[in-house]
Amino acid sequence: MAELLYRLGRFSARRAWTVLIAWLVILGLSVTAYLTLGGTLSSQVTIPGTKTDEVTQQLAQRFPSASGGSGTIVFHTANGSAFTDEQKSGIAALLKSTGELDGVASTNDPFATQQQVTQQAAQIEGGLAQIAQAPSSPQIDAQKAKLELSQKLLALSSKVRLVSEDDSAATAPVVFDKPRMEVTQETKDGVVDHVSAGLPAGVEAAFSNDITQGVPQVLGVGEVIGVVVAAIVLLVMLGSLLAAALPLVGALVGVGVGVTASLALSGTVDMLSITPVLGVMLGLAVGIDYSLFILNRHRRQLLAGVDQHESIGLANGTSGNAVVFAGATVLVALLALNVTGIGFLGMMGTVGAICVAVAVIVAVTLTPALLSLLGPRVLGRKARARIGQSTTTTPAQPMRTGRAVLTALAGLAALIVIALPALSIRLGLPDGSSEAEDSSQYQAYKLTEEKFGAGVNGPLLVVAELPKAVTGDAVLAEQVRVGTALQGANDVTAVAPIGQSKDGALLAFQVIPAGGPSSESTEQLVRDLRGLSPLDGDVTLGVAGSASGNIDISEQLSDVLPLYLGVVLGLSLIILIFVFRSLLVPLTATLGFVLSLFATFGAITAIFQWGWLGSVFGVHDPGPILSFLPTILIGILFGLAMDYQLFLVSGMREAYAHGAPARLAVRQGVHAGRTVVTAAAIIMISVFGGFIFSHTAMIRSLGFGLAFGVLADAFVVRMLVIPALMHLLGRSAWWIPRWLDRILPNVDVEGAALERSHPAPSHDTAPDVARPTTVDNAV
């Protein structure tokens, strides 16, 4: 592989303009493919086959009017006063015209509906009073029984209000003509635009998450700031504006190709709206880092007096070889997300893998071409003046054993303490309360909670499958019987009948929980309602709705998490045994990954679930952690952790293989790779950190998790704990059974064989084993 990459690097250097134009053509083709083949991204997380999905499918087939997606508009007066008659009439007319929009099945006038409920209750009470004065007869008794059932049914739903008690707010449901997952963004935007433009004077409207949640911005102010910080780090490290721009140019080309090519698939497969954002995160971070590794090697060789094209080829064959292997590790981790069997998660992993693969190809083709075009200008003026001059390096000294013990213990203790909050982690999906405080969905959530109760933000849809169809007065009796049973569950505020299927054997109810959609009490209520099935008379119950779906998704993701973690850890051990021909090095590397991973989970829990430092990270309403976040973090952080392990420990292995004592080799390996790894980690933290301030709740937690994970793994585990443990292990760190050593293939990640076959002039006066330390002098 190293020899192949060497030839590829030299070819790209000789045909620089051809390679550059080829990538621009590829970028144009991928953008064209996206514009012509791209489809609609979904903002809703779903998993086929869950209990909620089964109920939703049942409703779609037998009760279509109750299966359409829905959202809520919360109307309220600007000054908090009661609605005037003119405002009520204006809202009613606006809702009527909204119901006529394409994609909207129906809307309801909340004022008329609330008045009808009040009148109906009064009519029933009046009817019962009249019957009480009439002489008993079979007909009178039947009427009385029917009125009493109607009164009980109204009592079950008495706490369901569409207009607040102070008459200053009203909720209007909007029912779409397609299921929740199939409602297009154009339809939602049409409702928002139409309502916003037609509001009566003195009335404001806020829209629920189901209406306003759309495709998040791929790049915002925070993300741009992250890239700017990365550029500053490159400039400080490299000392040349042109050299600093090179990794950024390559990364942007790679992101453009990877993301647009992935989005072109959205026309044929379902894709979550956060998926391209993940591709941008990974593409930018690894694209900059991978190009930097090759660039840094080339600069060091130029300073040593190596011919430009030869240097580019050697850098591509050595550092480029490590880049390919590191990228392959990330690819394996991301593609392994498909073993979870969860469609949207596998798609996220696949898109992320495409972006990483493009970043690797860009690094080993476009980077050599750009290096050739820049020529010696890749070095600063002062550095160019030193080309070919000897550089004396001070041989590194081994770490002191006492210091190694303290470093290892302190690092491990810090990671364990930070990981402790992860013991209480709760998984869920974000609701309106987690959105930005100035967003419409947050205002709608808070208004609903204040005026109508927290449970109205996440009503449950319960269906009752009857053993046989019922008609006439029997329908009312069954609704009361089933509704009463549902009302008896803990934390139920109200139960309202929705209707009956055409075949007469399916009843639907809306259940309003006491808590919000992401509360623990609502989670337990879903389980309790399902536990009631079957009711007396063989009535089976099913629960659906957004809150129920979120719970099912979170539970299924929690179930696959141990399996995926086991797969990743197994891959980690196998890959590292191949690379380092050792058993203890892979074991310590994997242990370090687990510690940094759980420290990341702990930090996420403390900030996003407990609310610590919430004001810093924009967490105003702490809640459950994004359900698929732990799984995604395992895949990505595993790949990145192995990158840093590779670039640091391979230097130790190279020094040890060249004859340095084991403990001295540890110090030399760290000394050789610390500058570039530190810069690479800061760049990744900057890029990921930029997404922490996104307006989308899912992206904020993902950006923080990746940024903190890189921080913990690169600076605590790889730079401190692993070197300390390697020092303490000494020669035993490189022990491997002879039989295993014989059967393992020789994975020359460092490209040592290439360096032997293409010796380059060197003016270093330090011993060969210390040669990698020139990286510090070069930059």
Summary of the structure (lengths in Angstrom):
residues: 779
radius of gyration: 31.8
end to end distance: 27.8
largest distance: 117.7
contacts: 2890
relative contact order: 0.13
helix: 68%
strand: 8%
